[in-house]
Amino acid sequence: MINLITQILTANYAFEGYSLIFTFLESQFAISLFCAKIPKKRPFALRALFAVLECAVLCYLLAILNTEVGTLPVRVICYLSICVLNLGFLFFCWDGSQQELVMAFTSGLAAYQIGNKFYPLLQNLNGVNDRATISLFRESVDITTWEWIVFYLFRFGMYFLLAWIFRPKGSLAPDRKTRRNIIFLSLGTVIIVNMLVCIARVFEHESMTLSIVVKLFTIAFSFVILLIGAGIFNESEKARQIGILNQLMRQEKAQFDSVKANMDVINMKCHDLKHIIDKIETKLTGDETNSLREAIRFYDANIKTGNEVLDVVLCEKAMQCEKNGITFSCMADGEQFRFLTAVQTYSLFGNIIDNAIEAIQKLDNPEQKVISLICTERNGCPIIEESNYFAGNLQLVDGLPSTGKADAARHGFGTKSIRYIAEQYGGKLEIKTQDNMFFLEVSFPKQA
């Protein structure tokens, strides 16, 4: 079969044709490993087959050009063209965003360079000329089967390992900064790596030391590319989560305004009802009077902390606890938390108590349906301490409870919001569990 293909390609261009086609296929394989989480276009198999055949023909045409002209600029153009084919293959076969596909291309190309250079580097370190043989241990063109197996297992094993380590764990935010970073990273990788490889291939045979230095530099540069790519994903994921938190806080601001307005109306009506009851008390039975006063007590906002915003939050949550049969124990010095904005106060305390209510609603024992909240200061530092019972097992991931909801990507932002607000003031969130007790502490540094 290979002889037939060689006859078709003609002997003059066969070697260079094989070289460029295998370069495309191997680099595309490394790049594709970074696309594991990106959806494929349908029908994927037919698209991939068509793209491979088309790219193989274009690689052969590049081989003719490189063989006939044979100059360094033409060789650089050939390998840059293969990168373009790799990128076109991705956009033709995968259905991800432009940012995701370009990052997969860049990371895969860096992984390909590492796998492609690491094996010959080991050959050079063993004193073997990698241009003459694929053997790790001997200068011989008589290659055994097991040496071919080691050669390919090493290279493809490196691709799998690097993809497993550096494959994106999050998603990219569609902002200008992320797009700019990706463009610079991808262009820099394509231009520098390919020019370096093409130029080095011409001169590295002059010295084994030069060959080793070039390979080490290429590997180190490619690792830096992978690390920068991972950093872009991490920063983008943080920016995405902060964007969601800011959106939630905007929603909570609207909710706070509505709750405050409702609480003001309720307090006013309760005040009026107290006076009315005082006037008509003699016309009611004792049970009727007690029933009315109990109803008023339920709706009357009687939590006073010295912080009007905190009063609104705690009164709202106290009413919610009363409605759900939860005992809400609160000792709060609101003066310590005046440095927080109204929205931050509502979001911080609201999320703390909402999470506790959600956990307690899963309990069967009425005696365990208790929320304890203490807001005070310790050595001049504002402290929030909350504790409650919970059912089942609670796993902490990165210091935060892992959400048990099916759509984890859209939930779990309550505790993230708490930590985000604390960190904005140099504070921290600590969560501990003991038996079936949950302990939360938010601490802030001294406020000027």
Salt bridges, closest charged atoms under 4 A:
GLU16 OE2 - ARG75 NH1 3.79
GLU26 OE2 - ARG155 NE 2.87
ASP130 OD2 - ARG201 NH1 3.52
ASP130 OD1 - LYS215 NZ 3.49
GLU147 OE1 - ARG138 NH2 2.87
GLU204 OE2 - ARG201 NH1 3.15
GLU204 OE1 - LYS215 NZ 3.45
GLU237 OE2 - ARG240 NH2 2.77
ASP257 OD2 - LYS253 NZ 3.32
ASP264 OD2 - LYS260 NZ 3.36
ASP272 OD1 - HIS271 ND1 3.99
ASP278 OD1 - ARG293 NH2 3.06
GLU281 OE1 - ARG293 NH2 3.54
GLU294 OE2 - ARG297 NH2 2.90
ASP300 OD2 - LYS274 NZ 2.87
GLU308 OE2 - LYS260 NZ 3.36
GLU322 OE2 - ARG297 NH2 3.60
GLU335 OE1 - ARG338 NE 2.93
ASP354 OD1 - LYS317 NZ 2.87
GLU358 OE2 - LYS405 NZ 3.65
GLU385 OE2 - ARG378 NH2 2.65
ASP398 OD2 - ARG419 NH2 3.59
ASP407 OD2 - ARG410 NE 3.38
GLU430 OE2 - LYS428 NZ 3.74
GLU441 OE1 - ARG378 NH2 3.45
